[in-house]
Every structure is written in structure tokens, then in C-alpha cells.
């Protein structure tokens, strides 16, 4: 509406106003009470060497790909791949959806803008409903929640691929509502598989993959769309169906492999002042001040501490 009545400049002016308002609110009203204080290098050379530290990049990959106890490395790789493929599917779908609806249903820019507005509202409402239903009421575990989100993305892409009427595009938007919680379930799972000290590096690796996805989505989906435009334009969304099927298989594997993982981590400490790490999913550090004290900590990968015992 703003573009039609006031021009494109006012659209960008509104966007600038929203960003500035968010900056003012974030800087002026949000306080971090327990933030980490980092020493900022005063020397320009030291600052540049810190900013472009190749050793940190090496540590990033070593942390993510190093051998781990049980199936943890495989889990990390699958979770990172699942979240990145989910982003690839979303970017590909929305990147070609306007061209698809214009060719398939004769939509103009105004009609597609109306759909985008409805889709945004449905996404926000769906996110709050899923948080309320899935997390608060049903209390779904993270792998099950990820499976629901993956099935949602698969059904939405199938609806777009086989859509013969305009209302089916809106149906696809509704079916995709649960998919917005994919990131929540994946990051929660990663936090339980990886120790707190390594979690930041794994998240950085995840963000690096997400930054690459737009560079892959645009050429891939545009190529498939052009190749099948004359015969089956909806074939482009079958790429997203395939990606969603991989995500479904990933979360099914995670659900089935929970009971197959070896017994909870056990650690015994008998030396004074020794530190015990209970595994990659546990960050508890225990110290013994007296000789002959054994500290045993057991933790399952998805639950809180199950056993904590002291034996002399």
C-alpha cells in the first residue's frame, strides 16, 4: 500500500525508521547485567591480528570435526546439516515463489504482496501457537519437535509443488507454521551434546554454514525452475521436499538412537584438587579436597543429572 500510494522511497524510509527504532530500544533500554568484559587491544596491529586470527578458524573446524565419545560427532554433523538444509529450502522456496505464482496463477506484485503480508502474520501467530502447544502443553522433546518441524516443511513444499489453485499457496503457508521452531530444537540439541566451552565454536560453525546458504539457494532453484518452466514449474519445490526428507530421517535417527547410546558418562576423581568432566554434554567440574574421596557423576545425554554420589 505504501509503495502504491507514496512510492518506493517511503518504503525504504520506513525500513530505516524501524532499524533506528530497534537500535535505540536495544541500546537504551536493554541492559546486560552479567556481561563478559573483554579487553580491547589498543594497538592497531594487535587488533587486526585478533580480528583475522586463522588459528581461531582452525580451532573452529577441529572442535566440530574431532573424534568424540559415542555418536556425538555424527550427531553434531547431522544437526548442523539439518538446520542449514532447512534454511536452504526456505530461501529457495521464497526466492522462486513470486515467479511461480505469476506464471501459474497470474499474480501481480500487489497480489503477491498481500500474500506476503498474510504469510508473515501466519508465521508469527504460528510461532507463538507452537511454543504454547508443543513446548508448554505437550512438552515435546527436542528430537520429536524437530521431526514435527521437518514434516511441516515437507508438506508445505508438496502443497506448493502440486498447487492448482491460489488458495493452495495459502494452505502451504499454514502447513509451514511449525517449521519456525526447527532452529530452536536443533540449537537445544546441540547444547546438550556439546560442552559449554565448545558450544560457541559449534554455533559459529553453524552460522558460517547459514551464511553460505543464500549463495547456493538462488542459483540452484533458479536453474531448476528455468529447466522445468515449460513442463512442470512446481518441480522446483521438490528440491525442498528432498531436503525435508533428509531432515526427517535425521530426527528419526536421533529419536531411535537415544536408547542405543552407551551408558551415561562416569567419572571418578580420587586426587585432591582434580577436576572431573562428565562428558561433552556435561560441564560440571568437581574438586576433592581430601584424599580418598571418590566423586561419581552420571548424566544422560538428554536429561538432567540422574545420579550424584559421594563415596569415601
N, C-alpha and C positions, 0 to 999 in steps of 0.2 A: 504493500500500500504506500509506503513512504517513497519507494522508487518511482511508482507510477505518478504520484501527485506532486512530489517535491524534487525528484531527480536522484541520480546516483550519489552525488556529493553528500547529501544529507544522510544517506545510509552509512557511509564511512565515517561521517561526523558523529553519528550515534554510536558506532563501534568504538571510536576514540573516547567518547564520553564514558562509556561503560568500563573500558580498561582503566581510565584515570580514576573513576569512582572506586573500582576494586583496589587499585594501588593505594588510594588514600585510606580506605577502610582497613586494608591489611596492615599498613604501616602505622596508622594512628590509633587503632582500636584493638589490635591483636598483640598480645604480649607473650613472650616465651619466658616463663619463669625459671625454667631449669635448662636453658640452652647451653650448648657447649661453646666455650670461648676458645677460639683458635688464634694463634699468633700469626699476624700478617707480616710477611717478610718486607722489610723496608728497602732493601737493596733490589734494584730492578732486575739484575741478573738472577738473583736468587728467586725472585717472584716468577720469572719466566721458566726457570728450571723446575720449579714446583708445579707450575701450570702444565707444562709439557713434559711430564715425567713418564718416560717409556717403561721404567721399572714398575710403575703402578699398573700400567696396561698389561704387562706380563703377569703380574700378580693376579690381576682380574681373571685372566684365562686359566692360570694354574689353579686358582681356587675353584673355578667352576668345573674343570675337567679332571681334577686329580682323583685318584682312586679313593673310594670311601667304603665305610663298613656296610656290608649287605648290598642292598639295591639303591642306595641313596643317590649315587651319581646318575644312575639311569632315571630315577625319579626327577632329579633336577633338570636333566636334559628334556625329558618329556613335558614337564610343566612349562619350561621356557618356550619350547616349540609350540605347545598348545596355545599359549597366550599370544604369541606372535602370529600364529596362523589365524587366530580369531580376529586380530587386528587387520591382517591381510584380507580376510574375507569381507569385513565391514567396509574397508576402504575401496575394495573392488566393486562391491555392490552399489555403494553410493556414488562411486565415480562414473558408473555407466548407467545408473538408473534413469537419469534425465533423458539420455539418448534413447534408451529403451522405451520409456513411456511416450516420448514424442513420436517414435516410429510405430509403436504398437497401438497406441490409443489416440494419437493426435494431440497430445497435451501441449499447451504452450507454456511459456515461462511463468505466467501468472497462475495457471492451474498447478504446476509443479511447486510453486512457492506456497500455495495453500496446503498441499500435501506435506511439504517440509515442516510447516508450522504445526500441523496436526501430529506429524511423526515426532517432533520434539516434545510436544506435550505428552504424548503417549509414552515416550521414553522416560520422562521424569516421573510421571504417575506410576508407570510400571516398576521403576526402580524402588520407589517407596513401598509399593504393594509387595514386591518380592522380599524386601528387607523385613517387612512386617510379618508376612506369611511364612516365608522359608526359614528365616533366621530366628524370629521371636516366637512364633507359634509352633511351627513344626520342628524347629531346632535341627535342621538338616546338617549332617556332617559335610565337611568341605568337598570330598570326592563326589558325593551324591549331588551336592549343589552344582558342582562343575558339570556333571553329567546332564542335569536338567538344562543348564545354560547351553550346552552343546547341542542337545536335541532341539532346543528352541531355535538356534541358529540354522540348523539343518532344515527344519520345517519351514522357516521363513524363506530360505533360499529356494526351496522346492516350490513354494507358492508363487514366488516371483518368476521362476523359470517356466511354470505351466500356466501363468495367468492369461486368461482370455477376456476378462472384464476388468474395468477400472477398479471396482471395489476389492478385487483380489490383491491389489497393491496395498490397500489399507489393511487388509487381513494379514498380509505379510508383516506389516509394521506391528500389529498387535501380537502376532506369534513371536516376534523377536524381543518382547519385553523382558523375559527372564535373562536374556543373553548379556544384559548390562552388568550382571553380577559375576561374570567369568573372571574378571580381574581380581575381585575380592576373594574368590575361592582359591585361585592359583597362588596369590601372594600369601594367603593364610597357610596354605600347604607348604610353601617354601619356608615360611618362618618356623614350621615345625620340623622340617627336615634338615635345615641348616642352622648352625650355631649363630648366636647373636653377633659374634665377632666377624663372621663371614657373610652375614646377611646383606650388608650394604654393598659388598662386591657383587653378590649374585643379583641384587636389584639393579646395579649399574649395568651388568651384562644384559639383563632383561631389557632395560631402557635402550641400550645400544641396538638391540635387535628391533625394537619398536621403531627406532628412528630410521632404520633401513627399509621397513615395510612399504612406506609410500613410494619409494623408488622402484619397488618390484610390482606393486599393485597396478599402477597406471599403465605401463607398457603391456603387462601380461593380459589384463582384462580388455584393454582396447584392441589388442591383437586378436583375441578370441572373438570379440564382438564383431569386428570387421569381417573376419573369415566366415562367420555364420549369419551375417545380417540378412542375406537373401533367402536362406533356408530356415534357420531356427534361431532367431535373435536371443531367445531365452537360454541358449546353451551357455552363455557367459556365466550365468548364476550356478551352473552345475559345478563350476570350479569351487565355489563356496560350499556346495554340498559335499564335495570330496574332502575339503579341509575340515568341515564339521564332523564328517565320519571319522577322520583321524582323531579329532578331539574326543569323540565319543569312545573310541577304542582306548584312548589314553586313560580316561577317567574310569572306564570299566576295569582296565588293568589295575589301576590304583585301588579300586574297591576290592577286587579279588585278591590282591597281593598283600593286604593288610595283615591277614592271619598267617601268611606264608613267610613273613619276615622273621628272622631269627629272634630268639628270646630277648627281652628288654636288656639294655646295656647294664653291665655290672662293673663296679669299680671298687677296689679295696685300697684303703690307704693305711699304712702302718708306720710311716715315718713321721716324725714331728715336723710340722710346717709344710707338709706335702700338699699339693693341690690335686684334686681329682676332677676329671672331666667325665661326665656320664655319657658322652656320645655327641654326635653332631646336632641332635635335636635338644640337647640339654646344656645349659650354661651355668649349672650350679658348681660352685667352687667350694670345696670343703677343706678345712685345715684341722690338723690334730696337734694339740699342744702337749699331750702326754704320750710317752712311749707305750706301745702295746695296745693302742686304741685302733680298732678297725671300723672304718666307716663304709657302709654299703648303701648305695643309692641305685634304685631301679626306676626306670621310666619307660613307658611305652611311647611309640612314636606319635601317637595321635591323642593321647590322654595326658592328664596331669600326673604328678608323681604318684606312683602306686605303692611303693614300699620305701620307707626310710628307716633304717635301723642302726643302732649303735651296739656293738658287741665288744666287750673287753677280752 
